Amino acid sequence: MGGADSTDRSGEHRAYIGSFTSGGGRGVTVATVDAATGALTPLSVAAAEEPSYLALAPDGRVLYAVSEAGSGAVAAFRTTAGGLAPLGAPVPVGGAGPTHLSLAGGRLLTANYTSGSLSSLALAADGAPAGPARVLAHRGSGLDADRQAGPHAHQVLPDPTGRWVLGVDLGTDAVRVCTLDADTGAPVPHARTALRAGTGPRHLAFHPRGDVAYVLHELEPQVTVCRWNAASGRLEPVGEVPIAAEAVPGAVRAYPSAIVASPDGRFLWAAVRGTDVLVTLSLADGPERPRPAGTVDCGGRWPRDLRADPAGRRLYAANEHSGDVTWFDVDPLTGRPQRRGSLAVPAATCVVIG
């Protein structure tokens, strides 16, 4: 394929970086990724309001950005040789403060933090989202009066089979499993997994094997290990692993933000705000037995997102408060990240490599 809109880049990877416009960000920054070093070079910027999370279509031809605003919306962009081209106007999601989005069952899904709900939008043939949104409202609360007065859906993602949708709710200390209605595409409740009260689950990642999931908690620095039964759509907690030292009076509080499993299934990595570190967990004892294997500085301040490149050779941390994306080489033996460089992106929120 040729021309200005070509997405055939001969194997070249791109980085798509969201940034909070209310914090001085410009929207979505597009950067090239050096194949040899992982270095990012800015290419272009696409305007978007408060793009706190991004998702690429499986074929890489469309990028979606969720707008974490009072009246939440999603924007779609066609990926081009020069960057991004808007694919229609942003579409309301029927929820407030969406913080995450993903694709499942031919639908675009969002987790709406402020309103505590999951939304599902249809997709047109060109990948553009279309309303009206089908919304599933969560109910409940948690122990933390400030952070858990009501439901706060923070992530929504499909399981590895694509049959189920999981919603991680910080406000109610729960992961909800849903299906999508075959006729309307609406999320339909199937099961609810309660996690330890007051821990505030934020994000979940599956082991590449597909039958183990790791839930990262924001209000207490730990990972809950769960067995996942794709046949029954049930998530079962089997253990907890701390990812920070015990609290010391006067010390900075740790707020975990993102968790990543290596493509080869040997390591987990977690980003922790406040202490501003990346934690490596080894899976050498098996997927259900992660153990801490080292901590390194995140290269900035307040790492809101963490991503691995497709090969798992590098990690990219989006540091919101310092306004940069820092990249790391991963030691193939220990999994330990080694800082290599950074790209200035004010109020960075999310990074996608594709």
Backbone hydrogen bonds, N-H to C=O, Kabsch-Sander energy under -0.5 kcal/mol:
donor,donor_aa,acceptor,acceptor_aa,energy
6,S,3,G,-1.5
9,R,7,T,-1.0
12,E,9,R,-1.8
13,H,33,V,-0.5
15,A,31,A,-2.9
16,Y,352,V,-2.6
17,I,15,A,-0.5
17,I,29,T,-2.8
18,G,16,Y,-0.5
18,G,350,C,-2.0
19,S,27,G,-0.9
20,F,347,A,-2.4
21,T,19,S,-0.5
23,G,20,F,-1.0
24,G,21,T,-1.2
25,G,20,F,-2.7
28,V,26,R,-0.5
28,V,46,A,-2.8
29,T,17,I,-2.8
29,T,27,G,-0.6
30,V,44,S,-3.2
31,A,15,A,-2.6
32,T,41,T,-2.7
33,V,13,H,-1.9
34,D,32,T,-0.5
34,D,39,A,-2.8
38,G,34,D,-2.7
41,T,32,T,-1.9
43,L,30,V,-3.5
44,S,30,V,-1.5
46,A,28,V,-2.9
50,E,48,A,-0.6
52,S,50,E,-1.8
52,S,66,V,-1.0
53,Y,66,V,-0.7
55,A,64,Y,-2.0
57,A,62,V,-2.9
60,G,57,A,-2.4
63,L,77,F,-2.9
64,Y,55,A,-3.2
65,A,75,A,-2.7
66,V,53,Y,-2.3
67,S,73,A,-3.3
68,E,50,E,-2.6
68,E,66,V,-0.8
69,A,67,S,-2.3
72,G,70,G,-0.8
72,G,95,G,-1.5
73,A,67,S,-0.9
74,V,91,V,-2.1
75,A,65,A,-2.9
77,F,63,L,-2.5
78,R,85,A,-3.2
79,T,61,R,-2.1
80,T,83,G,-2.4
81,A,4,A,-1.1
82,G,4,A,-0.7
83,G,80,T,-0.7
85,A,78,R,-2.1
87,L,76,A,-3.0
88,G,86,P,-0.6
91,V,74,V,-2.7
93,V,72,G,-1.8
94,G,72,G,-0.5
97,G,69,A,-2.8
99,T,111,A,-2.5
100,H,111,A,-1.0
102,S,109,L,-1.9
104,A,107,R,-2.1
107,R,104,A,-2.0
108,L,121,L,-2.5
109,L,102,S,-3.1
109,L,107,R,-0.5
110,T,119,S,-2.0
111,A,100,H,-2.3
112,N,110,T,-0.6
112,N,117,S,-3.2
113,Y,97,G,-1.6
113,Y,111,A,-0.8
114,T,96,A,-0.8
115,S,96,A,-1.5
116,G,112,N,-1.3
117,S,112,N,-1.5
118,L,136,L,-2.5
119,S,110,T,-2.4
120,S,134,R,-1.9
121,L,108,L,-2.7
122,A,130,A,-1.3
123,L,106,G,-0.6
124,A,128,A,-3.1
127,G,124,A,-2.0
130,A,122,A,-2.3
134,R,120,S,-2.7
135,V,133,A,-0.6
136,L,118,L,-3.0
137,A,135,V,-0.5
138,H,116,G,-2.8
142,G,148,Q,-3.2
145,A,143,L,-0.8
148,Q,144,D,-3.2
153,A,112,N,-0.8
154,H,168,V,-3.3
155,Q,168,V,-1.3
157,L,166,L,-2.1
159,D,164,W,-2.0
162,G,159,D,-1.4
165,V,178,C,-2.6
166,L,157,L,-3.2
167,G,176,R,-3.0
168,V,155,Q,-2.5
168,V,166,L,-0.5
169,D,167,G,-0.6
169,D,174,A,-2.8
170,L,152,H,-2.2
170,L,168,V,-0.6
173,D,169,D,-0.5
173,D,170,L,-0.5
174,A,169,D,-1.6
175,V,193,T,-2.2
176,R,167,G,-2.8
177,V,191,A,-3.1
178,C,165,V,-3.4
179,T,188,V,-2.2
181,D,179,T,-0.5
181,D,186,A,-2.9
185,G,181,D,-2.0
188,V,179,T,-3.1
190,H,177,V,-2.6
191,A,177,V,-1.8
193,T,175,V,-3.0
194,A,192,R,-0.6
195,L,173,D,-2.9
199,T,196,R,-1.5
202,R,216,L,-3.2
203,H,216,L,-1.3
205,A,214,Y,-2.1
207,H,212,V,-2.9
210,G,207,H,-2.2
213,A,226,C,-2.7
214,Y,205,A,-3.0
215,V,224,T,-2.8
216,L,203,H,-3.4
216,L,214,Y,-0.6
217,H,222,Q,-2.2
218,E,200,G,-3.4
219,L,199,T,-1.5
220,E,199,T,-1.0
222,Q,220,E,-1.6
223,V,241,V,-2.4
224,T,215,V,-2.7
225,V,223,V,-0.6
225,V,239,G,-2.8
226,C,213,A,-2.9
227,R,236,E,-2.9
228,W,211,D,-2.6
229,N,227,R,-0.5
229,N,234,R,-2.7
230,A,228,W,-0.8
233,G,229,N,-2.1
234,R,229,N,-1.4
236,E,227,R,-2.8
238,V,225,V,-3.3
239,G,225,V,-1.2
241,V,223,V,-2.7
243,I,221,P,-2.0
244,A,221,P,-0.5
251,A,248,V,-2.7
255,Y,273,R,-2.4
257,S,271,A,-2.7
258,A,271,A,-0.8
260,V,269,W,-2.7
262,S,267,F,-2.6
265,G,262,S,-2.2
268,L,281,L,-2.5
269,W,260,V,-2.6
270,A,279,V,-2.2
271,A,258,A,-2.4
272,V,277,V,-2.6
273,R,255,Y,-2.3
275,T,273,R,-1.8
276,D,272,V,-0.5
277,V,272,V,-1.7
278,L,296,V,-2.9
279,V,270,A,-3.0
280,T,294,G,-2.9
281,L,268,L,-2.9
282,S,291,R,-2.9
283,L,266,R,-2.6
286,G,283,L,-1.9
289,R,286,G,-2.1
291,R,282,S,-1.9
293,A,280,T,-3.5
294,G,280,T,-0.5
296,V,278,L,-2.3
298,C,276,D,-2.0
304,R,302,W,-1.0
304,R,318,A,-2.1
305,D,318,A,-1.1
307,R,316,Y,-2.2
309,D,314,R,-2.0
312,G,309,D,-1.9
315,L,328,F,-2.0
316,Y,307,R,-2.9
317,A,326,T,-2.7
318,A,305,D,-2.3
318,A,316,Y,-0.5
319,N,317,A,-0.9
319,N,324,D,-2.8
320,E,302,W,-2.3
320,E,318,A,-0.8
321,H,301,R,-1.0
322,S,301,R,-1.4
323,G,319,N,-1.1
324,D,319,N,-1.7
325,V,343,L,-2.4
326,T,317,A,-2.2
327,W,341,G,-2.5
328,F,315,L,-2.5
329,D,338,Q,-2.6
330,V,313,R,-2.6
331,D,329,D,-0.6
331,D,336,R,-2.4
335,G,331,D,-2.6
338,Q,329,D,-2.9
340,R,327,W,-2.8
341,G,327,W,-1.3
343,L,325,V,-2.3
345,V,323,G,-1.4
347,A,320,E,-0.6
348,A,319,N,-0.6
348,A,345,V,-1.1
349,T,18,G,-2.6
350,C,18,G,-0.9
352,V,16,Y,-2.3
354,G,14,R,-2.6
354,G,352,V,-0.5
